[in-house]
């Protein structure tokens, strides 16, 4: 019976630590945004997964957003169409059936 209590206690502790980490990260992001606003710099776009700032990368003539932390690539409206209309017979064409 004590094993189930120990497991429950460990789970609660882990949840507490995650919550503390999340709150600390939120405070840090808010502070960075305030500092950027005071300096007159536009706020950097953030990775939707919360890994860090996105940087703009030019691929052909399309500017895409890339997270250097997780490697994720994020496209704005219409950018996928611009990238795929140049492709002929590649994997994405086979995937979409076009």
ROMAR-928837 format. One record per residue: residue number from 0; residue in one letter; x, y, z of N, C-alpha, C in turn. Coordinates in steps of 0.05 Angstrom, whole numbers, m for minus. Example, Ala and Ser with C-alpha at 12.3 -4.5 7.8 and 13.67 -1.06 7.14 Angstrom:
2
<node num="0" residu="a" n_c1="264" n_c2="m114" n_c3="156" ca_c1="246" ca_c2="m90" ca_c3="156" c_c1="264" c_c2="m66" c_c3="156"/>
<node num="1" residu="s" n_c1="257" n_c2="m45" n_c3="142" ca_c1="273" ca_c2="m21" ca_c3="143" c_c1="258" c_c2="1" c_c3="157"/>
***
This chain:
98
<node num="0" residu="x" n_c1="16" n_c2="m24" n_c3="0" ca_c1="0" ca_c2="0" ca_c3="0" c_c1="17" c_c2="25" c_c3="0"/>
<node num="1" residu="x" n_c1="40" n_c2="24" n_c3="13" ca_c1="57" ca_c2="48" ca_c3="13" c_c1="69" c_c2="54" c_c3="m14"/>
<node num="2" residu="x" n_c1="71" n_c2="33" n_c3="m31" ca_c1="81" ca_c2="37" ca_c3="m58" c_c1="62" c_c2="55" c_c3="m74"/>
<node num="3" residu="x" n_c1="36" n_c2="52" n_c3="m71" ca_c1="17" ca_c2="68" ca_c3="m86" c_c1="18" c_c2="97" c_c3="m76"/>
<node num="4" residu="x" n_c1="23" n_c2="101" n_c3="m49" ca_c1="25" ca_c2="128" ca_c3="m39" c_c1="51" c_c2="141" c_c3="m49"/>
<node num="5" residu="x" n_c1="73" n_c2="125" n_c3="m50" ca_c1="98" ca_c2="136" ca_c3="m60" c_c1="96" c_c2="144" c_c3="m89"/>
<node num="6" residu="x" n_c1="83" n_c2="127" n_c3="m104" ca_c1="79" ca_c2="133" ca_c3="m133" c_c1="62" c_c2="159" c_c3="m136"/>
<node num="7" residu="x" n_c1="41" n_c2="162" n_c3="m121" ca_c1="24" ca_c2="185" ca_c3="m122" c_c1="40" c_c2="210" c_c3="m113"/>
<node num="8" residu="x" n_c1="55" n_c2="208" n_c3="m92" ca_c1="71" ca_c2="231" ca_c3="m83" c_c1="92" c_c2="239" c_c3="m104"/>
<node num="9" residu="x" n_c1="105" n_c2="220" n_c3="m116" ca_c1="124" ca_c2="227" ca_c3="m137" c_c1="111" c_c2="241" c_c3="m161"/>
<node num="10" residu="x" n_c1="87" n_c2="231" n_c3="m168" ca_c1="72" ca_c2="243" ca_c3="m190" c_c1="65" c_c2="272" c_c3="m184"/>
<node num="11" residu="x" n_c1="56" n_c2="277" n_c3="m159" ca_c1="49" ca_c2="304" ca_c3="m150" c_c1="73" c_c2="322" c_c3="m150"/>
<node num="12" residu="x" n_c1="96" n_c2="312" n_c3="m141" ca_c1="121" ca_c2="328" ca_c3="m141" c_c1="129" c_c2="335" c_c3="m169"/>
<node num="13" residu="x" n_c1="128" n_c2="316" n_c3="m188" ca_c1="135" ca_c2="321" ca_c3="m215" c_c1="117" c_c2="342" c_c3="m228"/>
<node num="14" residu="x" n_c1="91" n_c2="340" n_c3="m222" ca_c1="73" ca_c2="360" ca_c3="m232" c_c1="79" c_c2="388" c_c3="m221"/>
<node num="15" residu="x" n_c1="86" n_c2="389" n_c3="m196" ca_c1="93" ca_c2="415" ca_c3="m183" c_c1="118" c_c2="427" c_c3="m196"/>
<node num="16" residu="x" n_c1="138" n_c2="410" n_c3="m201" ca_c1="162" ca_c2="420" ca_c3="m214" c_c1="157" c_c2="429" c_c3="m242"/>
<node num="17" residu="x" n_c1="140" n_c2="415" n_c3="m258" ca_c1="133" ca_c2="423" ca_c3="m285" c_c1="119" c_c2="450" c_c3="m284"/>
<node num="18" residu="x" n_c1="100" n_c2="453" n_c3="m265" ca_c1="85" ca_c2="478" ca_c3="m263" c_c1="104" c_c2="501" c_c3="m256"/>
<node num="19" residu="x" n_c1="123" n_c2="497" n_c3="m238" ca_c1="143" ca_c2="518" ca_c3="m231" c_c1="160" c_c2="525" c_c3="m255"/>
<node num="20" residu="x" n_c1="169" n_c2="505" n_c3="m271" ca_c1="185" ca_c2="510" ca_c3="m295" c_c1="169" c_c2="526" c_c3="m315"/>
<node num="21" residu="x" n_c1="144" n_c2="519" n_c3="m319" ca_c1="127" ca_c2="533" ca_c3="m338" c_c1="123" c_c2="562" c_c3="m330"/>
<node num="22" residu="x" n_c1="118" n_c2="567" n_c3="m304" ca_c1="114" ca_c2="594" ca_c3="m295" c_c1="140" c_c2="610" c_c3="m298"/>
<node num="23" residu="x" n_c1="163" n_c2="598" n_c3="m292" ca_c1="188" ca_c2="612" ca_c3="m295" c_c1="193" c_c2="619" c_c3="m325"/>
<node num="24" residu="x" n_c1="187" n_c2="601" n_c3="m343" ca_c1="190" ca_c2="607" ca_c3="m371" c_c1="171" c_c2="629" c_c3="m381"/>
<node num="25" residu="x" n_c1="147" n_c2="628" n_c3="m371" ca_c1="128" ca_c2="649" ca_c3="m378" c_c1="137" c_c2="676" c_c3="m369"/>
<node num="26" residu="x" n_c1="148" n_c2="678" n_c3="m344" ca_c1="158" ca_c2="703" ca_c3="m334" c_c1="182" c_c2="713" c_c3="m350"/>
<node num="27" residu="x" n_c1="200" n_c2="694" n_c3="m358" ca_c1="223" ca_c2="701" ca_c3="m374" c_c1="214" c_c2="712" c_c3="m402"/>
<node num="28" residu="x" n_c1="195" n_c2="699" n_c3="m414" ca_c1="185" ca_c2="708" ca_c3="m440" c_c1="172" c_c2="735" c_c3="m438"/>
<node num="29" residu="x" n_c1="157" n_c2="740" n_c3="m417" ca_c1="145" ca_c2="766" ca_c3="m413" c_c1="166" c_c2="788" c_c3="m409"/>
<node num="30" residu="x" n_c1="187" n_c2="782" n_c3="m394" ca_c1="208" ca_c2="801" ca_c3="m389" c_c1="223" c_c2="807" c_c3="m415"/>
<node num="31" residu="x" n_c1="228" n_c2="787" n_c3="m431" ca_c1="242" ca_c2="791" ca_c3="m457" c_c1="224" c_c2="808" c_c3="m476"/>
<node num="32" residu="x" n_c1="198" n_c2="803" n_c3="m476" ca_c1="180" ca_c2="819" ca_c3="m493" c_c1="179" c_c2="848" c_c3="m483"/>
<node num="33" residu="x" n_c1="179" n_c2="853" n_c3="m457" ca_c1="179" ca_c2="880" ca_c3="m447" c_c1="205" c_c2="894" c_c3="m453"/>
<node num="34" residu="x" n_c1="228" n_c2="880" n_c3="m451" ca_c1="253" ca_c2="892" ca_c3="m458" c_c1="255" c_c2="899" c_c3="m487"/>
<node num="35" residu="x" n_c1="244" n_c2="882" n_c3="m505" ca_c1="244" ca_c2="888" ca_c3="m533" c_c1="226" c_c2="911" c_c3="m539"/>
<node num="36" residu="x" n_c1="204" n_c2="914" n_c3="m525" ca_c1="185" ca_c2="936" ca_c3="m530" c_c1="198" c_c2="962" c_c3="m521"/>
<node num="37" residu="x" n_c1="213" n_c2="962" n_c3="m499" ca_c1="226" ca_c2="986" ca_c3="m489" c_c1="248" c_c2="994" c_c3="m509"/>
<node num="38" residu="x" n_c1="262" n_c2="975" n_c3="m520" ca_c1="284" ca_c2="981" ca_c3="m538" c_c1="273" c_c2="988" c_c3="m566"/>
<node num="39" residu="x" n_c1="247" n_c2="985" n_c3="m570" ca_c1="236" ca_c2="992" ca_c3="m596" c_c1="239" c_c2="971" c_c3="m617"/>
<node num="40" residu="x" n_c1="247" n_c2="947" n_c3="m609" ca_c1="251" ca_c2="925" ca_c3="m628" c_c1="225" c_c2="909" c_c3="m630"/>
<node num="41" residu="x" n_c1="218" n_c2="900" n_c3="m653" ca_c1="194" ca_c2="882" ca_c3="m655" c_c1="200" c_c2="856" c_c3="m641"/>
<node num="42" residu="x" n_c1="179" n_c2="845" n_c3="m628" ca_c1="182" ca_c2="820" ca_c3="m614" c_c1="187" c_c2="797" c_c3="m634"/>
<node num="43" residu="x" n_c1="206" n_c2="780" n_c3="m628" ca_c1="212" ca_c2="758" ca_c3="m646" c_c1="189" c_c2="738" c_c3="m644"/>
<node num="44" residu="x" n_c1="182" n_c2="727" n_c3="m668" ca_c1="161" ca_c2="707" ca_c3="m668" c_c1="171" c_c2="682" c_c3="m654"/>
<node num="45" residu="x" n_c1="154" n_c2="669" n_c3="m639" ca_c1="161" ca_c2="646" ca_c3="m623" c_c1="152" c_c2="621" c_c3="m636"/>
<node num="46" residu="x" n_c1="166" n_c2="599" n_c3="m631" ca_c1="159" ca_c2="573" ca_c3="m640" c_c1="132" c_c2="565" c_c3="m628"/>
<node num="47" residu="x" n_c1="114" n_c2="555" n_c3="m644" ca_c1="88" ca_c2="547" ca_c3="m633" c_c1="90" c_c2="525" c_c3="m612"/>
<node num="48" residu="x" n_c1="112" n_c2="510" n_c3="m613" ca_c1="115" ca_c2="489" ca_c3="m593" c_c1="129" c_c2="498" c_c3="m568"/>
<node num="49" residu="x" n_c1="137" n_c2="524" n_c3="m568" ca_c1="149" ca_c2="536" ca_c3="m545" c_c1="179" c_c2="532" c_c3="m541"/>
<node num="50" residu="x" n_c1="193" n_c2="525" n_c3="m563" ca_c1="221" ca_c2="519" ca_c3="m560" c_c1="239" c_c2="543" c_c3="m563"/>
<node num="51" residu="x" n_c1="230" n_c2="565" n_c3="m574" ca_c1="247" ca_c2="589" ca_c3="m576" c_c1="238" c_c2="607" c_c3="m599"/>
<node num="52" residu="x" n_c1="255" n_c2="625" n_c3="m606" ca_c1="249" ca_c2="645" ca_c3="m626" c_c1="252" c_c2="632" c_c3="m654"/>
<node num="53" residu="x" n_c1="235" n_c2="642" n_c3="m673" ca_c1="237" ca_c2="634" ca_c3="m700" c_c1="254" c_c2="653" c_c3="m716"/>
<node num="54" residu="x" n_c1="269" n_c2="643" n_c3="m735" ca_c1="284" ca_c2="660" ca_c3="m753" c_c1="273" c_c2="655" c_c3="m782"/>
<node num="55" residu="x" n_c1="276" n_c2="676" n_c3="m798" ca_c1="266" ca_c2="674" ca_c3="m825" c_c1="288" c_c2="662" c_c3="m843"/>
<node num="56" residu="x" n_c1="280" n_c2="643" n_c3="m859" ca_c1="298" ca_c2="629" ca_c3="m878" c_c1="286" c_c2="631" c_c3="m905"/>
<node num="57" residu="x" n_c1="302" n_c2="638" n_c3="m925" ca_c1="292" ca_c2="641" ca_c3="m952" c_c1="296" c_c2="614" c_c3="m967"/>
<node num="58" residu="x" n_c1="275" n_c2="603" n_c3="m977" ca_c1="276" ca_c2="578" ca_c3="m993" c_c1="264" c_c2="585" c_c3="m1020"/>
<node num="59" residu="x" n_c1="279" n_c2="583" n_c3="m1041" ca_c1="272" ca_c2="594" ca_c3="m1068" c_c1="265" c_c2="623" c_c3="m1064"/>
<node num="60" residu="x" n_c1="240" n_c2="631" n_c3="m1070" ca_c1="233" ca_c2="659" ca_c3="m1066" c_c1="213" c_c2="662" c_c3="m1043"/>
<node num="61" residu="x" n_c1="210" n_c2="641" n_c3="m1026" ca_c1="191" ca_c2="641" ca_c3="m1005" c_c1="206" c_c2="643" c_c3="m978"/>
<node num="62" residu="x" n_c1="197" n_c2="661" n_c3="m961" ca_c1="209" ca_c2="664" ca_c3="m935" c_c1="193" c_c2="647" c_c3="m915"/>
<node num="63" residu="x" n_c1="206" n_c2="628" n_c3="m903" ca_c1="193" ca_c2="611" ca_c3="m883" c_c1="206" c_c2="615" c_c3="m856"/>
<node num="64" residu="x" n_c1="191" n_c2="607" n_c3="m835" ca_c1="201" ca_c2="611" ca_c3="m807" c_c1="211" c_c2="584" c_c3="m798"/>
<node num="65" residu="x" n_c1="235" n_c2="585" n_c3="m785" ca_c1="247" ca_c2="560" ca_c3="m775" c_c1="257" c_c2="563" c_c3="m747"/>
<node num="66" residu="x" n_c1="251" n_c2="543" n_c3="m730" ca_c1="261" ca_c2="543" ca_c3="m703" c_c1="287" c_c2="528" c_c3="m702"/>
<node num="67" residu="x" n_c1="308" n_c2="541" n_c3="m693" ca_c1="334" ca_c2="528" ca_c3="m693" c_c1="337" c_c2="509" c_c3="m669"/>
<node num="68" residu="x" n_c1="319" n_c2="511" n_c3="m650" ca_c1="320" ca_c2="493" ca_c3="m627" c_c1="309" c_c2="466" c_c3="m634"/>
<node num="69" residu="x" n_c1="284" n_c2="465" n_c3="m645" ca_c1="271" ca_c2="439" ca_c3="m651" c_c1="273" c_c2="432" c_c3="m680"/>
<node num="70" residu="x" n_c1="281" n_c2="451" n_c3="m698" ca_c1="283" ca_c2="445" ca_c3="m726" c_c1="257" c_c2="447" c_c3="m741"/>
<node num="71" residu="x" n_c1="236" n_c2="455" n_c3="m727" ca_c1="209" ca_c2="457" ca_c3="m739" c_c1="209" c_c2="480" c_c3="m760"/>
<node num="72" residu="x" n_c1="193" n_c2="475" n_c3="m781" ca_c1="190" ca_c2="495" ca_c3="m802" c_c1="160" c_c2="503" c_c3="m802"/>
<node num="73" residu="x" n_c1="155" n_c2="529" n_c3="m802" ca_c1="128" ca_c2="539" ca_c3="m800" c_c1="122" c_c2="557" c_c3="m824"/>
<node num="74" residu="x" n_c1="100" n_c2="551" n_c3="m836" ca_c1="93" ca_c2="566" ca_c3="m861" c_c1="68" c_c2="584" c_c3="m855"/>
<node num="75" residu="x" n_c1="69" n_c2="607" n_c3="m868" ca_c1="46" ca_c2="625" ca_c3="m867" c_c1="27" c_c2="617" c_c3="m889"/>
<node num="76" residu="x" n_c1="4" n_c2="630" n_c3="m889" ca_c1="m17" ca_c2="624" ca_c3="m909" c_c1="m6" c_c2="628" c_c3="m937"/>
<node num="77" residu="x" n_c1="m10" n_c2="608" n_c3="m954" ca_c1="m2" ca_c2="609" ca_c3="m982" c_c1="26" c_c2="601" c_c3="m987"/>
<node num="78" residu="x" n_c1="43" n_c2="598" n_c3="m967" ca_c1="71" ca_c2="590" ca_c3="m972" c_c1="74" c_c2="562" c_c3="m981"/>
<node num="79" residu="x" n_c1="57" n_c2="544" n_c3="m971" ca_c1="58" ca_c2="516" ca_c3="m980" c_c1="52" c_c2="514" c_c3="m1010"/>
<node num="80" residu="x" n_c1="32" n_c2="529" n_c3="m1019" ca_c1="25" ca_c2="528" ca_c3="m1047" c_c1="47" c_c2="539" c_c3="m1064"/>
<node num="81" residu="x" n_c1="61" n_c2="560" n_c3="m1055" ca_c1="83" ca_c2="571" ca_c3="m1070" c_c1="106" c_c2="551" c_c3="m1072"/>
<node num="82" residu="x" n_c1="111" n_c2="537" n_c3="m1051" ca_c1="133" ca_c2="518" ca_c3="m1051" c_c1="127" c_c2="493" c_c3="m1068"/>
<node num="83" residu="x" n_c1="102" n_c2="484" n_c3="m1067" ca_c1="95" ca_c2="460" ca_c3="m1082" c_c1="89" c_c2="464" c_c3="m1111"/>
<node num="84" residu="x" n_c1="82" n_c2="489" n_c3="m1119" ca_c1="77" ca_c2="493" ca_c3="m1147" c_c1="102" c_c2="491" c_c3="m1164"/>
<node num="85" residu="x" n_c1="125" n_c2="495" n_c3="m1151" ca_c1="150" ca_c2="493" ca_c3="m1166" c_c1="159" c_c2="464" c_c3="m1168"/>
<node num="86" residu="x" n_c1="149" n_c2="447" n_c3="m1151" ca_c1="158" ca_c2="419" ca_c3="m1150" c_c1="143" c_c2="402" c_c3="m1170"/>
<node num="87" residu="x" n_c1="157" n_c2="386" n_c3="m1185" ca_c1="145" ca_c2="368" ca_c3="m1204" c_c1="153" c_c2="340" c_c3="m1198"/>
<node num="88" residu="x" n_c1="134" n_c2="323" n_c3="m1189" ca_c1="139" ca_c2="295" ca_c3="m1185" c_c1="154" c_c2="288" c_c3="m1160"/>
<node num="89" residu="x" n_c1="157" n_c2="306" n_c3="m1141" ca_c1="171" ca_c2="300" ca_c3="m1116" c_c1="153" c_c2="286" c_c3="m1097"/>
<node num="90" residu="x" n_c1="162" n_c2="282" n_c3="m1073" ca_c1="147" ca_c2="267" ca_c3="m1053" c_c1="121" c_c2="281" c_c3="m1046"/>
<node num="91" residu="x" n_c1="121" n_c2="308" n_c3="m1045" ca_c1="97" ca_c2="321" ca_c3="m1037" c_c1="75" c_c2="319" c_c3="m1058"/>
<node num="92" residu="x" n_c1="83" n_c2="319" n_c3="m1083" ca_c1="64" ca_c2="315" ca_c3="m1105" c_c1="51" c_c2="287" c_c3="m1103"/>
<node num="93" residu="x" n_c1="67" n_c2="267" n_c3="m1097" ca_c1="56" ca_c2="241" ca_c3="m1093" c_c1="38" c_c2="240" c_c3="m1068"/>
<node num="94" residu="x" n_c1="45" n_c2="254" n_c3="m1048" ca_c1="30" ca_c2="255" ca_c3="m1023" c_c1="2" c_c2="268" c_c3="m1027"/>
<node num="95" residu="x" n_c1="1" n_c2="290" n_c3="m1041" ca_c1="m24" ca_c2="304" ca_c3="m1046" c_c1="m39" c_c2="294" c_c3="m1069"/>
<node num="96" residu="x" n_c1="m27" n_c2="278" n_c3="m1086" ca_c1="m41" ca_c2="267" ca_c3="m1110" c_c1="m43" c_c2="286" c_c3="m1133"/>
<node num="97" residu="x" n_c1="m27" n_c2="308" n_c3="m1132" ca_c1="m28" ca_c2="328" ca_c3="m1154" c_c1="m7" c_c2="322" c_c3="m1175"/>
***
